[in-house]
């Protein structure tokens, strides 16, 4: 009999223990009416008080406290089982008791995170969730509901007590002042009143609907939520996630408490039993006069620091100010912030300058968010004329994908500047290798491969993408080399910028002297044939190691194509090869490149090959037909070229091969 009575007492005690807080049912739902003896993962300064009150932070300054349910929950995006879906429901009671009557900080965040540790996260306005570098990264996979009391200008917070929906970022997707709805009336709540309050969070995966409902303790759940918004969490929540709370204090502090917590992934969270929730500690006595003598000057100093910080923030905002227009909203993913580019290039310092040219200066950079190496081209463009069309084209070109194109990642606009962001090419421009006297120089094998790389890229632009793209400025300085010395064509389509920015009544030939086809100089109209002409000049550069026109070295202005043609007529075309190669080349390939270069620079556009034909010739799939030299010399008319920086125009005449086709 005594043994039976003892067993009965053990069972009663056990069920009373379960009634105090429930163990997880297959880790899909749980309820804590107080946390006495609860199994939670605590870190920072979080602790469970003897009466079962979960204290996340106390009045210590700049501290973090976290409490997580210790088992991961399944958020399976493709699961048919409702318990594994993305839907969830939670209900908790919280309280914030400030050190001073007002102000205080910072707040509590209900958190769903892939980890319970949140390494590197800091206190104050970051809630122990992120830091200045990690805030905003999609790789965070953190969903949070913030209960905030401090306005943080950098996150565009609202003043006073407010609730915010945060996804990977403390700049809330949506926020609202702390209020609740009862009997058709909206009533305000003050988180710093020290009174317990309750929050319901309900997410429906099917409807993609998130509802947040706030109320004081003792009130029924209002029928109208404080915030109701459509949101897709499928890209945020991973298959395995932890749920819990993260809290932080700043220079001013509060006691942050959780009194009870219910969570479910299989329907609505169970209601908490208010009668079983632990009580809050007695309120602190008002400060004495002696305390106020210390506190008031401190508050004044803090207010002054806040004012200084606010001024510094305004200055920083001005420093990083950008131009944004309504029509740019559709290009959001392709737009970089000026602040990120400024930091990436160390303030566009001189030592990060990679080079300058007709289209602007290029800087090396490393994106702070991803450590990705980039190149940033700054282009001056004060005219608004055509900017919308040009940005549209830039974004469109960002969709170009070819192994021999320098990938355009995006853009930014600031004052009179347009900034374009590209993949970084570690070996820089081909020009510095091709025209340098230093050893070792590029071998013929490397040069021939680069030629084929650039030809393949131009073929893609001309014929293989969804729409025709003209490069307009093919030359050695626009060919960049990756880590393996593969050729990448850069600056495609940039000449359009200058067309959009000029007076339509003005004729402006965009390009570089020596690469401009005669019909382009006459009409100003670019075509695939004008790109082929420039590519032909580039082929001669590769083979000869000489620029198309070197006025400083040759005052008479001998054009490279004329010089090669004369050697061909003399039966010594291989004498045009770059002397730095020291004869180390395949003669058949060298002769092929020189002949193709002359063929492409034919003054008659109709006699030039297409890029598809050139690729076939270079790959050896088609044999180059025999070309007769009789009557091949054709005098071109004198043409004028526009130079950058208002340099006076030059006129010159040239004799270039005609095939007589």
KEGUMI-963040 format. One line per 3 residues: number of its first residue (from 0); their letters; for each residue y, x, z of C-alpha. Coordinates in Angstrom, 3 decimals. Example, Ala and Ser with C-alpha at 12.3 -4.5 7.8 and 13.67 -1.06 7.14 Angstrom:
2
0	as	-4.500:12.300:7.800; -1.060:13.670:7.140;
This chain:
661
0	xxx	0.000:0.000:0.000; 2.370:2.817:0.926; 1.509:4.601:-2.316;
3	xxx	2.220:1.443:-4.356; 5.569:1.001:-2.597; 6.469:4.615:-3.310;
6	xxx	5.590:4.189:-7.014; 7.680:1.020:-7.174; 10.686:2.819:-5.662;
9	xxx	10.339:5.629:-8.229; 10.270:3.102:-11.096; 13.318:1.244:-9.744;
12	xxx	15.198:4.525:-9.363; 14.213:5.552:-12.898; 15.444:2.276:-14.432;
15	xxx	18.680:2.500:-12.453; 19.074:6.005:-13.870; 18.532:4.666:-17.407;
18	xxx	21.036:1.905:-16.747; 23.639:4.533:-15.828; 23.254:6.241:-19.184;
21	xxx	20.723:5.757:-21.959; 18.668:8.383:-23.693; 18.976:8.364:-27.489;
24	xxx	16.732:6.003:-29.348; 15.364:8.271:-32.061; 18.766:9.964:-31.778;
27	xxx	20.410:7.091:-33.680; 22.144:5.331:-30.806; 23.093:6.078:-27.230;
30	xxx	25.360:4.801:-24.483; 26.949:6.537:-21.505; 28.515:4.289:-18.844;
33	xxx	29.863:7.409:-17.177; 28.374:10.864:-17.611; 26.765:11.654:-14.257;
36	xxx	23.684:13.740:-15.070; 24.288:13.311:-18.829; 22.905:15.870:-21.261;
39	xxx	25.964:16.923:-23.289; 26.853:20.204:-24.962; 30.084:21.354:-23.294;
42	xxx	32.283:24.291:-24.239; 35.790:25.518:-23.554; 37.061:24.155:-20.245;
45	xxx	35.236:20.803:-20.536; 33.183:19.712:-17.516; 31.640:16.637:-15.910;
48	xxx	33.180:15.769:-12.534; 30.948:14.718:-9.607; 31.700:11.013:-10.121;
51	xxx	30.558:11.172:-13.779; 34.012:11.496:-15.364; 34.033:13.734:-18.454;
54	xxx	37.076:16.008:-18.212; 37.785:17.632:-21.590; 40.909:19.535:-20.489;
57	xxx	42.958:19.885:-17.347; 46.578:20.910:-16.866; 45.899:24.500:-17.936;
60	xxx	48.123:25.532:-20.843; 46.859:26.256:-24.368; 43.205:25.419:-23.719;
63	xxx	40.389:23.745:-25.648; 37.628:21.530:-24.276; 34.760:19.998:-26.257;
66	xxx	31.809:17.739:-25.523; 29.136:16.937:-28.112; 25.969:14.871:-28.097;
69	xxx	23.469:17.759:-28.145; 21.202:16.527:-30.945; 22.175:16.425:-34.644;
72	xxx	22.269:13.014:-36.296; 21.077:12.330:-39.845; 23.718:11.262:-42.360;
75	xxx	21.560:11.080:-45.480; 23.613:9.968:-48.476; 20.592:8.821:-50.505;
78	xxx	18.591:7.236:-47.674; 17.478:3.623:-47.930; 16.864:3.604:-44.182;
81	xxx	20.051:2.315:-42.541; 19.638:4.697:-39.615; 19.971:7.665:-41.969;
84	xxx	22.926:6.297:-43.942; 26.563:7.316:-43.584; 27.473:4.152:-41.648;
87	xxx	28.214:4.478:-37.952; 29.894:2.670:-35.063; 31.292:4.063:-31.822;
90	xxx	33.191:2.765:-28.785; 34.685:4.929:-26.057; 37.130:4.731:-23.161;
93	xxx	39.624:7.554:-22.696; 42.615:8.438:-20.563; 45.386:11.028:-20.691;
96	xxx	47.140:11.942:-17.447; 50.156:14.210:-18.110; 51.210:17.073:-15.873;
99	xxx	54.781:15.813:-16.157; 55.911:12.273:-16.717; 56.939:13.164:-20.254;
102	xxx	56.442:15.072:-22.522; 52.901:16.375:-22.510; 50.192:17.342:-24.938;
105	xxx	48.330:17.453:-27.068; 45.502:14.927:-27.360; 41.857:14.034:-28.021;
108	xxx	39.942:13.909:-31.308; 36.681:12.043:-31.845; 34.827:14.449:-34.114;
111	xxx	31.901:14.518:-36.547; 31.181:18.147:-37.387; 28.364:20.274:-38.881;
114	xxx	28.585:22.532:-35.800; 29.321:22.136:-32.096; 31.035:25.522:-31.799;
117	xxx	33.878:25.267:-34.373; 34.320:29.032:-34.346; 37.885:30.287:-34.772;
120	xxx	39.468:26.926:-33.934; 42.509:27.086:-31.662; 44.364:24.894:-29.164;
123	xxx	47.753:23.130:-29.266; 48.371:21.113:-32.437; 45.000:22.165:-33.924;
126	xxx	42.999:20.116:-31.347; 40.344:22.844:-31.155; 39.178:21.816:-34.649;
129	xxx	40.797:24.317:-37.023; 43.251:27.197:-37.240; 46.095:27.926:-39.646;
132	xxx	43.700:29.453:-42.203; 40.860:26.931:-42.025; 43.017:23.796:-41.840;
135	xxx	42.687:21.922:-45.120; 39.522:23.604:-46.428; 37.019:21.219:-48.019;
138	xxx	34.258:23.511:-46.759; 35.028:22.396:-43.168; 33.135:19.092:-43.550;
141	xxx	34.889:17.770:-40.434; 35.830:14.117:-39.926; 38.062:13.333:-36.943;
144	xxx	40.086:10.518:-35.424; 43.013:12.027:-33.544; 44.661:10.441:-30.518;
147	xxx	47.870:12.443:-30.564; 50.962:12.516:-28.372; 53.034:15.305:-29.943;
150	xxx	54.830:15.330:-33.298; 53.823:18.412:-35.320; 56.228:18.756:-38.294;
153	xxx	53.879:20.986:-40.287; 51.338:18.132:-40.338; 53.983:15.478:-41.069;
156	xxx	53.101:13.709:-37.810; 54.858:10.637:-36.529; 56.613:10.643:-33.149;
159	xxx	55.045:9.429:-29.915; 51.514:8.206:-29.293; 49.675:7.682:-32.555;
162	xxx	46.207:7.473:-34.114; 45.343:9.456:-37.260; 42.423:9.749:-39.689;
165	xxx	41.729:13.415:-40.426; 39.382:14.778:-43.102; 39.104:18.591:-43.044;
168	xxx	42.817:18.660:-42.310; 45.195:17.741:-39.487; 47.615:16.301:-42.029;
171	xxx	46.271:12.786:-41.525; 45.161:10.695:-44.500; 46.543:7.684:-42.673;
174	xxx	48.100:7.189:-39.241; 49.697:4.477:-37.131; 51.596:4.173:-33.837;
177	xxx	49.398:3.301:-30.856; 49.405:-0.520:-30.819; 46.964:-3.396:-30.501;
180	xxx	46.968:-7.024:-31.549; 46.479:-9.924:-29.174; 47.269:-13.623:-29.624;
183	xxx	49.218:-12.871:-32.783; 51.457:-10.352:-31.025; 51.611:-6.602:-31.605;
186	xxx	51.839:-4.636:-28.364; 52.566:-0.929:-27.990; 50.484:1.502:-25.958;
189	xxx	51.534:4.802:-24.432; 48.691:7.325:-24.255; 50.623:9.247:-21.568;
192	xxx	50.770:6.271:-19.213; 47.667:7.601:-17.468; 45.892:4.249:-17.920;
195	xxx	42.414:4.025:-19.498; 42.295:2.749:-23.072; 39.479:2.102:-25.506;
198	xxx	38.931:2.768:-29.189; 36.374:1.314:-31.592; 35.564:3.226:-34.800;
201	xxx	33.431:1.430:-37.406; 32.490:2.849:-40.811; 30.618:0.855:-43.475;
204	xxx	29.076:3.105:-46.144; 28.484:0.220:-48.587; 32.055:-1.086:-48.412;
207	xxx	33.478:2.452:-47.954; 35.575:0.857:-45.209; 36.807:2.509:-42.009;
210	xxx	38.245:0.362:-39.184; 39.973:1.712:-36.056; 40.691:-0.747:-33.249;
213	xxx	42.662:0.137:-30.100; 43.094:-1.819:-26.864; 43.628:-1.332:-23.118;
216	xxx	40.523:-1.307:-20.921; 39.511:-4.802:-19.843; 40.650:-6.425:-23.092;
219	xxx	38.249:-7.809:-25.639; 38.050:-6.055:-28.975; 40.982:-7.350:-31.080;
222	xxx	39.978:-9.159:-34.261; 42.587:-7.233:-36.241; 42.093:-3.435:-36.413;
225	xxx	44.943:-0.986:-35.935; 43.961:0.891:-39.106; 41.712:-0.300:-41.922;
228	xxx	41.319:1.922:-44.943; 38.981:2.597:-47.842; 37.444:6.068:-47.629;
231	xxx	34.370:7.748:-49.123; 32.769:10.107:-46.608; 29.863:11.104:-48.866;
234	xxx	31.540:14.400:-49.790; 32.537:15.105:-46.178; 29.462:14.350:-44.075;
237	xxx	26.444:16.591:-44.528; 22.845:15.485:-43.955; 22.892:16.796:-40.376;
240	xxx	26.005:16.391:-38.217; 27.060:16.436:-34.552; 29.268:13.812:-32.888;
243	xxx	31.554:14.353:-29.933; 35.077:15.062:-28.760; 37.491:17.966:-29.035;
246	xxx	40.687:18.190:-27.021; 43.490:20.689:-26.554; 46.610:21.422:-24.540;
249	xxx	49.730:23.328:-25.549; 52.635:24.790:-23.613; 52.649:21.449:-21.815;
252	xxx	49.349:19.998:-20.691; 47.472:16.848:-19.709; 44.182:15.927:-18.099;
255	xxx	42.140:14.464:-20.949; 39.229:12.254:-19.870; 36.388:10.277:-21.454;
258	xxx	35.097:7.559:-19.086; 32.329:6.072:-21.232; 30.914:6.374:-24.737;
261	xxx	28.631:4.325:-26.951; 27.464:5.351:-30.442; 25.148:3.809:-33.031;
264	xxx	23.946:4.417:-36.566; 21.910:1.187:-36.665; 24.554:-1.489:-36.350;
267	xxx	27.446:-2.003:-33.970; 27.751:0.281:-30.967; 26.728:-1.329:-27.657;
270	xxx	29.518:-2.590:-25.430; 30.380:-0.465:-22.433; 30.030:-1.892:-18.916;
273	xxx	33.518:-1.413:-17.486; 32.273:-1.992:-13.938; 30.079:1.106:-14.154;
276	xxx	32.725:3.467:-15.529; 33.934:6.230:-13.186; 37.413:5.979:-11.747;
279	xxx	40.221:8.383:-12.560; 41.407:10.868:-9.913; 44.401:9.763:-7.799;
282	xxx	47.710:10.199:-9.574; 49.703:13.272:-8.614; 52.651:12.867:-6.270;
285	xxx	56.110:13.033:-7.829; 57.555:16.495:-8.036; 59.794:17.619:-5.187;
288	xxx	63.399:18.718:-5.674; 62.265:22.313:-5.429; 59.765:21.690:-8.208;
291	xxx	62.427:20.038:-10.327; 64.698:23.061:-9.908; 61.964:25.072:-11.611;
294	xxx	60.814:22.417:-14.068; 64.135:21.230:-15.488; 65.296:24.671:-16.668;
297	xxx	61.820:25.203:-18.115; 62.080:21.949:-20.042; 65.535:22.992:-21.274;
300	xxx	64.137:26.313:-22.467; 61.249:24.534:-24.171; 63.662:22.108:-25.840;
303	xxx	65.692:25.050:-27.101; 62.516:26.726:-28.413; 61.524:23.485:-30.135;
306	xxx	64.980:23.319:-31.760; 64.685:26.938:-32.901; 61.173:26.279:-34.199;
309	xxx	62.436:23.192:-36.014; 65.209:25.225:-37.634; 62.732:27.916:-38.615;
312	xxx	60.477:25.234:-40.054; 63.314:23.844:-42.196; 64.104:27.358:-43.448;
315	xxx	60.437:27.942:-44.248; 60.244:24.613:-46.072; 63.252:25.680:-48.152;
318	xxx	61.613:29.047:-48.815; 58.463:27.403:-50.159; 60.202:24.425:-51.797;
321	xxx	58.679:23.293:-55.081; 59.561:20.910:-57.884; 57.285:17.867:-57.937;
324	xxx	57.758:14.868:-60.193; 55.914:11.553:-60.197; 54.175:12.270:-63.498;
327	xxx	52.499:15.349:-61.952; 50.419:13.335:-59.470; 47.556:13.037:-61.957;
330	xxx	47.344:16.846:-62.081; 46.885:17.266:-58.324; 43.624:19.301:-58.388;
333	xxx	45.141:21.784:-60.865; 48.328:22.321:-58.874; 48.671:25.195:-56.396;
336	xxx	51.192:25.201:-53.569; 53.946:27.796:-53.862; 53.310:28.761:-50.250;
339	xxx	49.703:29.728:-51.054; 50.763:31.745:-54.100; 53.562:33.432:-52.136;
342	xxx	51.108:34.500:-49.452; 48.459:35.472:-52.001; 50.824:37.916:-53.731;
345	xxx	52.382:39.142:-50.447; 55.695:37.600:-51.400; 55.481:38.752:-55.047;
348	xxx	55.933:42.327:-53.880; 56.572:45.075:-56.421; 53.322:46.830:-55.518;
351	xxx	51.364:43.710:-56.534; 52.985:43.668:-59.994; 50.344:44.126:-62.703;
354	xxx	52.734:44.095:-65.649; 55.583:42.378:-67.470; 55.897:41.046:-70.977;
357	xxx	57.592:38.532:-73.212; 56.079:35.612:-71.303; 56.906:36.868:-67.798;
360	xxx	55.628:39.052:-64.976; 52.044:39.059:-63.695; 51.093:39.677:-60.054;
363	xxx	47.803:40.400:-58.357; 46.875:38.070:-55.486; 44.190:36.929:-53.078;
366	xxx	44.131:33.241:-52.108; 44.261:33.010:-48.292; 41.977:29.964:-48.177;
369	xxx	39.066:31.381:-50.193; 39.691:35.144:-50.588; 39.446:34.565:-54.343;
372	xxx	41.183:37.226:-56.452; 43.726:35.768:-58.859; 46.483:36.777:-61.255;
375	xxx	49.776:34.845:-61.087; 52.113:34.793:-64.086; 55.752:33.875:-63.334;
378	xxx	57.610:32.386:-66.285; 61.305:31.539:-66.274; 61.889:28.084:-67.702;
381	xxx	65.123:26.384:-66.716; 64.995:23.718:-69.400; 63.357:20.408:-68.508;
384	xxx	62.915:19.613:-72.190; 59.227:19.446:-73.038; 58.043:20.453:-69.565;
387	xxx	55.923:17.339:-69.080; 54.147:17.907:-72.390; 53.661:21.601:-71.683;
390	xxx	52.203:21.037:-68.197; 49.886:18.446:-69.729; 48.699:21.066:-72.219;
393	xxx	48.327:23.712:-69.496; 46.140:21.380:-67.435; 44.170:20.512:-70.559;
396	xxx	43.639:24.216:-71.264; 42.355:24.596:-67.730; 39.299:22.694:-68.974;
399	xxx	38.544:25.379:-71.565; 35.302:27.146:-70.664; 34.224:30.263:-72.546;
402	xxx	32.885:33.579:-71.301; 35.506:35.460:-73.337; 38.569:33.486:-72.227;
405	xxx	40.546:34.339:-69.106; 40.059:31.195:-67.018; 43.275:29.278:-66.336;
408	xxx	42.903:27.898:-62.798; 46.120:25.901:-62.398; 49.890:25.990:-62.071;
411	xxx	52.887:25.550:-59.774; 56.538:24.681:-60.454; 59.459:26.019:-58.410;
414	xxx	63.153:25.830:-59.294; 63.548:27.578:-62.667; 60.036:29.018:-62.664;
417	xxx	56.618:27.985:-63.859; 53.709:29.849:-62.242; 50.313:30.011:-63.940;
420	xxx	47.211:31.037:-62.001; 44.353:32.874:-63.732; 41.118:34.623:-62.868;
423	xxx	41.826:38.237:-61.964; 40.538:40.844:-64.444; 39.950:44.088:-62.494;
426	xxx	40.215:46.444:-65.492; 43.509:45.019:-66.695; 44.801:45.078:-70.250;
429	xxx	42.983:46.650:-73.194; 46.307:48.147:-74.280; 46.387:50.698:-71.455;
432	xxx	42.988:52.054:-72.537; 43.553:51.862:-76.278; 46.865:53.699:-76.441;
435	xxx	46.372:56.110:-73.560; 45.796:59.808:-74.160; 43.803:60.124:-70.954;
438	xxx	40.065:60.767:-70.968; 37.609:59.191:-70.996; 38.760:56.611:-73.520;
441	xxx	36.895:53.506:-74.658; 33.795:54.362:-76.672; 33.152:52.820:-80.069;
444	xxx	30.316:50.733:-78.615; 32.758:49.229:-76.109; 35.456:48.672:-78.745;
447	xxx	33.097:46.966:-81.183; 31.770:44.690:-78.438; 35.334:43.775:-77.375;
450	xxx	36.157:42.875:-80.992; 33.184:40.524:-81.124; 34.143:39.065:-77.727;
453	xxx	37.672:38.223:-78.896; 36.420:36.853:-82.229; 34.024:34.559:-80.356;
456	xxx	36.864:33.325:-78.111; 39.141:32.567:-81.081; 36.325:30.719:-82.865;
459	xxx	35.910:28.572:-79.743; 39.652:27.796:-79.661; 39.835:27.028:-83.385;
462	xxx	36.629:25.069:-83.972; 34.326:24.605:-80.999; 36.448:22.912:-78.331;
465	xxx	37.304:19.199:-78.368; 40.714:19.907:-79.918; 42.290:22.759:-81.855;
468	xxx	44.082:25.399:-79.768; 46.236:28.047:-81.447; 46.674:31.288:-79.575;
471	xxx	49.899:32.378:-81.362; 50.072:35.861:-79.838; 46.811:37.764:-80.355;
474	xxx	47.369:41.462:-79.569; 45.880:44.269:-77.492; 48.063:43.591:-74.444;
477	xxx	46.739:40.016:-74.282; 43.113:41.160:-74.227; 41.962:41.697:-70.640;
480	xxx	38.843:43.488:-69.467; 36.559:42.242:-66.712; 34.557:44.434:-64.350;
483	xxx	31.998:45.168:-67.107; 34.638:45.877:-69.786; 33.905:42.621:-71.599;
486	xxx	36.884:41.393:-73.607; 38.675:38.254:-72.376; 41.419:36.597:-74.394;
489	xxx	44.410:35.604:-72.261; 47.756:33.813:-72.642; 46.360:31.265:-75.114;
492	xxx	48.883:28.588:-76.041; 51.786:30.028:-74.040; 54.062:30.235:-77.048;
495	xxx	54.259:26.428:-76.876; 56.483:26.807:-73.801; 59.204:28.455:-75.799;
498	xxx	58.960:25.834:-78.525; 59.353:23.047:-75.959; 62.313:24.797:-74.364;
501	xxx	64.353:25.484:-77.505; 66.801:23.393:-79.462; 64.900:21.516:-82.181;
504	xxx	67.635:22.523:-84.650; 66.950:26.225:-84.005; 64.261:28.180:-85.829;
507	xxx	62.421:30.478:-83.439; 59.420:32.551:-84.459; 57.289:33.299:-81.431;
510	xxx	55.045:36.317:-81.580; 55.145:40.087:-81.654; 56.485:42.264:-84.448;
513	xxx	53.612:43.574:-86.563; 51.337:40.628:-85.787; 53.415:37.857:-87.382;
516	xxx	52.040:36.459:-90.628; 54.604:36.235:-93.455; 54.356:32.445:-93.751;
519	xxx	54.954:32.112:-89.994; 58.126:34.194:-90.326; 59.306:31.970:-93.195;
522	xxx	58.446:28.516:-91.864; 57.938:28.991:-88.123; 54.712:26.962:-88.419;
525	xxx	51.648:28.409:-86.675; 48.147:27.753:-88.047; 44.640:29.100:-87.599;
528	xxx	45.435:31.483:-90.474; 48.379:32.983:-88.582; 46.010:33.634:-85.658;
531	xxx	43.585:35.288:-88.112; 46.418:37.511:-89.408; 47.177:38.673:-85.858;
534	xxx	43.464:39.229:-85.204; 43.274:41.388:-88.337; 46.091:43.570:-87.015;
537	xxx	44.241:43.766:-83.701; 41.083:44.924:-85.512; 43.034:47.783:-87.096;
540	xxx	44.437:48.711:-83.669; 40.926:48.905:-82.212; 39.639:51.092:-85.039;
543	xxx	42.677:53.350:-85.462; 43.963:53.574:-81.889; 47.472:52.951:-83.243;
546	xxx	49.990:50.153:-82.851; 50.802:48.092:-85.961; 54.366:49.363:-86.113;
549	xxx	55.626:52.398:-84.177; 59.330:52.693:-84.949; 59.914:55.338:-82.293;
552	xxx	57.244:57.675:-83.694; 57.775:56.702:-87.317; 61.452:55.945:-88.117;
555	xxx	60.453:54.878:-91.641; 58.496:52.001:-90.127; 55.143:52.558:-91.826;
558	xxx	52.969:49.533:-91.213; 49.445:50.260:-89.993; 47.830:48.039:-92.641;
561	xxx	49.672:49.908:-95.447; 48.501:53.263:-94.098; 44.847:52.128:-93.904;
564	xxx	45.086:50.663:-97.411; 46.350:53.963:-98.835; 43.437:55.839:-97.238;
567	xxx	40.993:53.309:-98.656; 42.450:53.713:-102.150; 42.090:57.467:-101.724;
570	xxx	38.408:57.017:-100.844; 38.961:58.241:-97.275; 39.099:55.013:-95.254;
573	xxx	37.168:56.558:-92.335; 40.047:59.001:-91.866; 41.902:56.037:-90.332;
576	xxx	39.499:56.024:-87.363; 40.894:56.933:-83.933; 40.770:60.737:-83.575;
579	xxx	40.038:60.325:-79.856; 36.606:58.999:-80.769; 35.859:62.477:-82.155;
582	xxx	33.602:60.992:-84.815; 31.390:59.239:-82.243; 31.008:55.900:-84.026;
585	xxx	28.719:54.053:-86.432; 30.288:54.656:-89.853; 29.156:51.310:-91.292;
588	xxx	30.671:49.408:-88.353; 33.932:51.368:-88.525; 34.301:50.716:-92.250;
591	xxx	33.455:47.036:-91.761; 36.171:46.652:-89.113; 38.805:48.445:-91.217;
594	xxx	38.039:46.343:-94.316; 38.006:43.107:-92.322; 41.323:44.069:-90.756;
597	xxx	42.865:44.446:-94.201; 41.264:41.228:-95.395; 42.714:39.282:-92.449;
600	xxx	46.227:40.687:-93.003; 46.339:39.446:-96.589; 49.860:38.048:-97.180;
603	xxx	48.310:34.983:-98.822; 47.006:32.706:-96.066; 44.494:31.064:-98.396;
606	xxx	42.823:34.447:-99.014; 42.117:35.136:-95.351; 38.683:34.396:-93.884;
609	xxx	38.166:31.892:-91.075; 37.178:32.942:-87.575; 33.681:31.584:-88.202;
612	xxx	33.305:33.861:-91.223; 34.626:36.824:-89.227; 32.107:36.229:-86.434;
615	xxx	29.326:36.119:-89.033; 30.513:39.389:-90.609; 30.803:41.151:-87.228;
618	xxx	27.397:39.911:-86.076; 25.841:41.131:-89.323; 24.605:37.664:-90.270;
621	xxx	26.590:37.734:-93.526; 27.310:40.773:-95.704; 30.955:41.423:-96.536;
624	xxx	31.396:41.047:-100.323; 32.693:43.946:-102.390; 36.472:43.971:-102.690;
627	xxx	38.226:45.256:-105.803; 41.304:47.345:-105.202; 42.815:47.041:-108.676;
630	xxx	46.122:45.266:-108.390; 45.594:44.907:-104.701; 49.073:46.116:-103.724;
633	xxx	51.513:43.217:-103.376; 55.113:43.634:-102.321; 56.094:41.185:-99.579;
636	xxx	59.582:39.773:-99.393; 61.865:41.063:-96.656; 61.423:38.884:-93.561;
639	xxx	63.390:38.614:-90.364; 61.817:38.642:-86.922; 63.249:37.419:-83.653;
642	xxx	63.060:39.845:-80.760; 63.068:39.137:-77.048; 66.253:39.545:-75.003;
645	xxx	68.456:38.863:-78.041; 67.702:42.201:-79.712; 69.130:42.199:-83.226;
648	xxx	66.700:41.144:-85.929; 64.936:43.731:-88.067; 63.884:43.242:-91.629;
651	xxx	61.158:45.194:-93.302; 58.971:45.054:-96.361; 55.279:45.695:-96.411;
654	xxx	52.457:46.140:-98.857; 49.143:44.642:-97.780; 45.791:44.105:-99.431;
657	xxx	45.153:41.089:-101.609; 41.594:40.338:-102.628; 42.570:38.401:-105.730;
660	x	40.329:35.471:-104.803;
